Amino acid sequence: MTILVTGGAGYIGSHYVRLLERKGIDFVIVDNFSTGHKKFVQNKKFYELDLKDFDEIREKLRDLDITSIVHFAGLSIVSDSQKMEKEYYENNVLASKNLAIFAVEKEIRKFIFSSSASVYGIPEQIPIKETHPTRPINNYGKNKLEVENMLKELSMEYPLDVVCLRYFNAAGADEDGDIGEERNPETHLIPNIIKSVLNSNEFIVHGDTYDTDDGTCIRDYVHVNDLASAHLSSLKFLDSNKGFHIFNLGSERGFSVTEVINECQKLMKTKIKFKIGDKRDGDPDILIADNKKSVSKLNWKLEKHTLRAIISSAIDYHKNAL
Ligand SMILES: NC(=O)c1ccc[n+]([C@@H]2O[C@H](COP(=O)([O-])OP(=O)(O)OC[C@H]3O[C@@H](n4cnc5c(N)ncnc54)[C@H](O)[C@@H]3O)[C@@H](O)[C@H]2O)c1
């Protein structure tokens, strides 16, 4: 079995690849390195290609014996998706469509898609179940929902079995310390706090008037290696469950920005300098997953990663990367 891993040079994809290596499962990576890192695919089988180019997909991947596709590739900065609507649409929706058509053509039956909690928009209930209405409030979330719907249609027409995984906030790094979260510019909370300490910069908290106990946003952080393992569980799930399926991937625990800062302070043994900045458009007060469906149906086993363990693994990565 050879798994095609798109976006394997990125943050979550590289952790999935690490898991496949540890399990001895064959894979091939495709990435255009737009946000991914060549150092994450060193000594691995990879094709540099852009999924926006259908002919290139066909040409380069035609002779491979691929049994399933795990599709991480995409652009994921919400504010950019507002400013660069067309670029995001082409990269996230049209490129995913190319890949799905290639899967149908090649009769590759299993397809796992990296979706996002952003499809829910502003939640009406917490924790959020998969049955919650989907009303995305930014182009990034709209792109994810459009791909989910496109995959659902294809799965009804062709022998294509699909799992869409709606991630909450991926965080942390592998214990080997050589792969981790690295974006430029960085938009995620934990790496931003850590980098602000390592680079002696001031950190900006985006708003402190949310409807939460301390006024800062609450998010559900899930360790990136737990996310990775859910993709293997999803492929196994498709062995006996055909058709189209959606699962949340979160920990069911929420932490506010202030709680994350406090934990970073303890672990980094330093006072974190921060300033309260403007709220970001469309940031919900609280996002917490209901993960019961993925735990029971995928048999997803989350390792016992506390917030402390998640942050600590991220600190190790950023210190190593210096
Ligand atoms: N990080 C999170 O918390 C989070 C949450 C929800 C959903 N997601 C989704 O998970 C996936 C992976 O996220 P990540 O955090 O690892 O992002 P990332 O930017 O680190 O990785 C994405 C990878 O895809 C590659 N890529 C992008 N467009 C491509 C294209 N057209 N052709 C080939 N390769 C392309 C990039 O070079 C990069 O290596 C994305 O689809 C993202 O939207 C992430």
The ligand as a MOL file (V3000), in Angstrom:
LIG
                    3D

  0  0  0     0  0            999 V3000
M  V30 BEGIN CTAB
M  V30 COUNTS 44 48 0 0 0
M  V30 BEGIN ATOM
M  V30 1 N -2.7230 23.9320 11.5370 0
M  V30 2 C -3.9960 23.9040 11.9530 0
M  V30 3 O -4.2870 24.1770 13.1340 0
M  V30 4 C -5.0980 23.5200 10.9850 0
M  V30 5 C -6.4200 23.5700 11.4410 0
M  V30 6 C -7.4410 23.1980 10.5660 0
M  V30 7 C -7.1510 22.7600 9.2820 0
M  V30 8 N -5.8580 22.7430 8.8520 0 CHG=1
M  V30 9 C -5.5880 22.2770 7.4780 0
M  V30 10 O -4.6340 21.2310 7.5240 0
M  V30 11 C -3.8010 21.2430 6.3640 0
M  V30 12 C -2.3450 21.2690 6.7820 0
M  V30 13 O -2.1380 22.4290 7.5890 0
M  V30 14 P -0.6950 22.8440 8.1120 0
M  V30 15 O -0.8930 23.6160 9.3560 0
M  V30 16 O 0.2070 21.6510 8.1050 0 CHG=-1
M  V30 17 O -0.2500 23.8560 6.9510 0
M  V30 18 P 1.1650 24.0490 6.2290 0
M  V30 19 O 1.0840 25.3480 5.5170 0
M  V30 20 O 2.2660 23.8430 7.2030 0
M  V30 21 O 1.1870 22.8440 5.1940 0
M  V30 22 C 0.5350 22.8820 3.9490 0
M  V30 23 C 1.4510 22.2350 2.9160 0
M  V30 24 O 0.7710 22.2160 1.6480 0
M  V30 25 C 1.6770 22.6380 0.6150 0
M  V30 26 N 0.8650 23.1870 -0.4740 0
M  V30 27 C 0.0150 24.2520 -0.4180 0
M  V30 28 N -0.5750 24.4450 -1.6050 0
M  V30 29 C -0.1060 23.4790 -2.4470 0
M  V30 30 C -0.3410 23.1490 -3.8160 0
M  V30 31 N -1.1620 23.8820 -4.5800 0
M  V30 32 N 0.3110 22.0890 -4.3510 0
M  V30 33 C 1.1630 21.3450 -3.6010 0
M  V30 34 N 1.4330 21.6120 -2.3070 0
M  V30 35 C 0.8010 22.6680 -1.7280 0
M  V30 36 C 2.5610 23.6620 1.3110 0
M  V30 37 O 3.7840 23.8990 0.6590 0
M  V30 38 C 2.7410 23.0110 2.7050 0
M  V30 39 O 3.8300 22.1190 2.7160 0
M  V30 40 C -4.2430 22.4660 5.5600 0
M  V30 41 O -5.1310 22.0510 4.5520 0
M  V30 42 C -4.9510 23.3350 6.5900 0
M  V30 43 O -5.9200 24.1540 5.9910 0
M  V30 44 C -4.8280 23.1120 9.6780 0
M  V30 END ATOM
M  V30 BEGIN BOND
M  V30 1 1 1 2
M  V30 2 2 2 3
M  V30 3 1 2 4
M  V30 4 1 4 5
M  V30 5 2 4 44
M  V30 6 2 5 6
M  V30 7 1 6 7
M  V30 8 2 7 8
M  V30 9 1 8 9
M  V30 10 1 8 44
M  V30 11 1 9 10
M  V30 12 1 9 42
M  V30 13 1 10 11
M  V30 14 1 11 12
M  V30 15 1 11 40
M  V30 16 1 12 13
M  V30 17 1 13 14
M  V30 18 2 14 15
M  V30 19 1 14 16
M  V30 20 1 14 17
M  V30 21 1 17 18
M  V30 22 2 18 19
M  V30 23 1 18 20
M  V30 24 1 18 21
M  V30 25 1 21 22
M  V30 26 1 22 23
M  V30 27 1 23 24
M  V30 28 1 23 38
M  V30 29 1 24 25
M  V30 30 1 25 26
M  V30 31 1 25 36
M  V30 32 1 26 27
M  V30 33 1 26 35
M  V30 34 2 27 28
M  V30 35 1 28 29
M  V30 36 1 29 30
M  V30 37 2 29 35
M  V30 38 1 30 31
M  V30 39 2 30 32
M  V30 40 1 32 33
M  V30 41 2 33 34
M  V30 42 1 34 35
M  V30 43 1 36 37
M  V30 44 1 36 38
M  V30 45 1 38 39
M  V30 46 1 40 41
M  V30 47 1 40 42
M  V30 48 1 42 43
M  V30 END BOND
M  V30 END CTAB
M  END
